[in-house]
Amino acid sequence: MSDWYGAKNHVIGIVGGGRAGLGLLKFFQLSKIANVAFVVDPNPEAAAMESARANDIRTFADVSDALHRAPCDIVFEVTGNEDVSGALAQLVSGTSTYVVSHQAARVVVQVQDENLERLRTSLTGPLNKIKSEINTSLDGSRNLVARINQIMSSMQMLALNASIEAAKVGVHGKGFMVVADHMTKSVESVRNLTREIESMNGNILQVSAQIDSALEHLK
């Protein structure tokens, strides 16, 4: 077995499927030098057992069976049960497998929880601020589009009236017809612009949804 700073991946076993076991499982899943070989717990519905199955990690009800079928370098015992600790010590006696006691394992979990809480605190505030700024910008943009649409409606009505009046006076209304035509084209240009703004608003909403998802994962 190579030292901790070597290139070899270390194979990990976790005995105990409760909160501590789940914390260790998540901790090691982020590692590039450690692979979890199995999780052991007599309760198949224990949190770490369900998470292990969801991630294609082997689960066992019996630690002896686990060690026999899935040898590992290090076993983390997080049950806190002295009988389990004693049986585990006997099972690995004379082998190269090292057992980490539940006291030491729980320290690892607690340190991880502290780091996660620190990460949540450092990210949640800025993300909420960005989301608030996005929502404020969206509200302003929507109000602007609504005002532009009102102006366009007025311009469209004026262009229509100008066209009608120009048609009434015949050749003498050519000037009104030109003005009406320009107004109609301007309305269409502005309409295209508002569509682009609404499309950008849709993209911003997607970013806002992604921030919501990130905040949910940080809980």
C-alpha positions in Angstrom: 0.0 0.0 0.0 1.5 3.4 -1.0 1.8 6.4 1.3 -1.0 8.9 1.5 0.7 11.2 -1.0 1.2 8.5 -3.6 -0.7 8.0 -6.8 -2.6 4.9 -5.7 -6.2 5.3 -4.8 -7.2 4.1 -1.4 -10.1 1.8 -1.0 -12.5 2.8 1.8 -15.1 0.8 3.7 -17.7 2.5 5.9 -19.4 0.5 8.7 -22.5 2.4 9.9 -25.2 3.7 7.7 -26.5 6.6 9.8 -25.8 10.3 9.6 -22.1 9.9 10.3 -21.8 7.2 7.6 -23.6 9.4 5.1 -21.3 12.3 5.9 -18.3 10.1 5.3 -19.7 8.8 2.1 -20.3 12.3 0.7 -16.8 13.4 2.0 -15.0 10.6 0.2 -17.1 10.9 -3.0 -15.4 14.2 -3.5 -11.9 12.7 -3.2 -9.6 11.8 -6.1 -7.4 9.5 -3.9 -10.1 7.5 -2.2 -12.8 5.2 -3.4 -15.6 3.9 -1.2 -15.9 0.1 -1.7 -18.9 -0.5 0.5 -21.2 0.7 3.2 -22.4 -1.8 5.9 -25.5 -1.5 8.0 -28.2 -4.1 9.0 -30.8 -1.5 8.1 -31.1 -1.4 4.3 -33.0 1.9 4.5 -30.3 3.7 6.5 -29.4 7.0 4.9 -25.9 6.0 3.8 -27.1 2.7 2.5 -29.7 4.4 0.2 -27.1 6.9 -0.9 -24.6 4.2 -1.6 -27.0 2.2 -3.8 -28.0 5.4 -5.7 -24.3 5.9 -6.5 -23.6 2.2 -7.4 -21.6 1.5 -4.3 -21.9 -1.9 -2.8 -23.9 -2.4 0.4 -23.9 -5.2 3.0 -25.8 -6.1 6.1 -22.8 -7.9 7.6 -19.3 -6.5 8.0 -17.6 -9.9 7.7 -19.3 -10.5 4.4 -18.3 -7.0 3.2 -14.6 -7.5 4.1 -14.6 -10.9 2.4 -16.2 -9.8 -0.8 -14.9 -6.2 -1.1 -11.4 -5.9 0.5 -10.3 -2.4 1.4 -7.4 -0.5 2.8 -9.2 1.5 5.5 -12.4 0.9 7.4 -14.2 3.7 9.1 -16.3 2.4 12.0 -19.1 5.0 12.8 -21.6 2.9 14.7 -20.2 3.7 18.1 -21.2 0.1 19.1 -18.4 -1.5 21.1 -19.5 -5.0 19.9 -19.2 -3.9 16.3 -15.8 -2.3 17.1 -14.5 -5.5 18.7 -15.7 -7.8 16.0 -14.2 -5.5 13.3 -10.8 -5.4 15.1 -10.8 -9.2 15.1 -11.8 -9.4 11.4 -8.9 -7.2 10.3 -6.3 -8.6 12.7 -3.3 -9.8 10.8 -4.3 -8.1 7.6 -3.2 -4.8 6.0 -6.6 -3.2 6.6 -6.5 -0.3 9.0 -9.6 0.5 11.2 -10.4 4.1 12.0 -12.4 4.3 15.3 -15.8 5.9 15.4 -14.4 8.8 17.6 -11.8 9.7 14.9 -14.4 9.1 12.1 -16.8 11.5 13.8 -14.1 14.2 14.0 -13.7 13.9 10.2 -17.5 14.3 9.7 -17.7 17.2 12.1 -14.8 19.0 10.4 -16.5 18.4 7.0 -19.8 19.8 8.4 -17.9 22.9 9.6 -16.3 23.4 6.2 -19.6 23.0 4.5 -21.3 25.5 6.8 -18.4 27.9 6.1 -18.9 27.4 2.4 -22.7 27.9 2.6 -22.2 31.1 4.5 -19.6 32.4 2.0 -21.8 31.6 -1.0 -25.4 32.1 0.1 -25.0 35.8 0.8 -23.5 36.8 -2.5 -25.8 34.5 -4.5 -28.9 36.0 -2.8 -27.6 39.5 -3.6 -27.1 38.6 -7.2 -30.6 37.1 -7.4 -32.1 40.2 -5.8 -30.3 42.4 -8.4 -31.5 40.2 -11.2 -35.1 40.4 -10.0 -34.8 44.2 -9.7 -33.4 44.5 -13.2 -36.1 42.2 -14.6 -38.8 44.2 -13.0 -37.3 47.4 -14.5 -37.0 45.8 -17.9 -40.6 44.5 -17.8 -41.9 47.9 -16.9 -39.9 49.4 -19.7 -41.3 46.9 -22.2 -44.8 47.6 -21.0 -44.4 51.4 -21.5 -42.9 50.8 -24.9 -45.8 48.6 -25.9 -48.2 51.4 -24.8 -46.3 53.9 -26.9 -46.3 51.5 -29.9 -50.0 51.0 -29.6 -50.5 54.8 -29.7 -48.2 55.2 -32.7 -49.9 52.3 -34.5 -53.3 54.0 -34.0 -51.9 57.3 -35.2 -50.4 55.7 -38.3 -53.8 54.0 -39.0 -55.7 57.3 -38.7 -53.1 59.1 -40.9 -53.5 56.4 -43.5 -57.3 56.8 -43.4 -57.2 60.5 -43.6 -54.6 60.4 -46.5 -56.9 58.0 -48.4 -59.8 60.4 -48.0 -58.0 63.4 -49.6 -56.5 61.4 -52.4 -53.4 62.8 -54.1 -53.3 65.7 -51.6 -52.7 63.2 -48.8 -49.4 61.7 -50.1 -47.5 63.5 -47.4 -49.7 61.9 -44.7 -49.3 58.5 -46.4 -45.5 58.8 -46.3 -45.6 59.8 -42.6 -48.0 56.9 -41.8 -45.7 54.5 -43.6 -42.7 55.6 -41.7 -44.6 55.4 -38.4 -45.7 51.8 -39.2 -42.1 50.8 -40.0 -40.9 52.4 -36.8 -43.5 50.5 -34.8 -42.3 47.3 -36.3 -38.7 48.0 -35.6 -39.5 48.8 -32.0 -41.6 45.7 -31.7 -38.6 43.6 -32.9 -36.5 45.4 -30.2 -39.0 44.5 -27.5 -39.0 40.9 -28.6 -35.2 40.8 -28.2 -35.5 42.4 -24.7 -38.1 39.7 -23.7 -35.8 37.0 -25.1 -32.9 38.3 -22.9 -35.3 38.5 -20.0 -36.0 34.8 -20.5 -32.3 34.0 -20.4 -31.9 36.0 -17.2 -34.8 34.0 -15.7 -32.9 30.8 -16.5 -29.9 32.2 -14.7 -32.1 33.1 -11.7 -33.5 29.5 -11.7 -29.9 28.2 -11.7 -29.1 30.4 -8.7 -32.2 29.0 -6.9 -31.0 25.5 -7.6 -27.5 26.3 -6.3 -29.0 27.8 -3.1 -31.2 24.7 -2.7 -28.1 22.5 -2.9 -26.3 24.6 -0.3 -29.1 23.9 2.3 
